[in-house]
Amino acid sequence: MELYDSTFSVGFFRGDVDRMNTKERILITALHLFAKDGYEAVSVSMIANELGITKGALYRHYENKRAISYDSNMR
């Protein structure tokens, strides 16, 4: 499922997502995947693939999947 799919409606439009920084895009994408597939089923690789970035690029922003989840809870 692509991030900009019409079923993805949390108040963001494609232009809004395009303007987000990478860390925000990782967070939004991860939350979408967690909601769709469940936290345990989602891997860092799945998040990176959905965004079209490498795992290394994702790890520059978050240490691991738990850190993404923690960041989402702190907002």
C-alpha positions in Angstrom: 0.0 0.0 0.0 1.4 3.4 -1.0 1.6 6.1 1.7 -0.6 8.4 -0.5 -3.3 5.8 -1.0 -6.8 7.2 -0.6 -7.5 4.8 2.4 -4.7 6.7 4.3 -6.6 9.6 5.8 -5.2 11.0 9.0 -5.6 14.6 7.9 -2.6 14.8 5.6 -2.7 15.6 1.9 0.1 14.5 -0.5 1.6 18.0 -0.5 1.7 18.0 3.3 3.6 14.7 3.4 6.0 15.8 0.6 6.9 18.8 2.8 7.5 16.8 5.9 11.0 16.1 7.0 12.3 12.5 6.9 11.8 11.8 10.6 8.2 12.9 10.4 7.6 10.8 7.2 9.1 7.8 9.0 6.8 8.3 12.0 3.7 8.7 9.9 4.5 5.7 7.7 5.3 3.5 10.7 2.1 4.4 12.5 0.1 3.6 9.4 1.8 0.2 9.1 1.4 -0.5 12.8 -2.4 0.3 12.5 -2.7 -1.8 9.3 -0.6 -4.9 10.1 0.1 -4.7 13.9 3.2 -3.5 15.7 4.8 -7.0 16.0 4.3 -7.7 12.3 6.0 -4.6 11.1 9.8 -4.5 10.6 12.2 -1.6 10.1 12.7 -3.0 6.6 9.0 -2.7 5.9 8.9 0.9 7.0 12.0 1.8 5.0 10.6 0.0 1.9 7.3 1.8 2.2 9.2 5.1 2.2 11.6 4.1 -0.6 14.6 4.7 1.7 17.3 2.3 3.0 17.3 0.9 6.5 20.5 2.8 7.1 18.8 6.1 6.3 16.0 5.2 8.7 18.5 4.3 11.4 20.0 7.8 11.1 16.7 9.1 12.6 15.6 6.3 14.9 17.7 3.7 16.7 15.0 0.9 16.3 11.3 0.3 15.9 10.8 0.8 19.7 12.2 4.3 19.4 9.7 5.1 16.6 6.8 3.8 18.8 8.1 5.8 21.8 8.3 9.0 19.7 4.7 8.5 18.6 3.6 8.2 22.2 5.5 11.3 23.2 3.7 13.6 20.7 
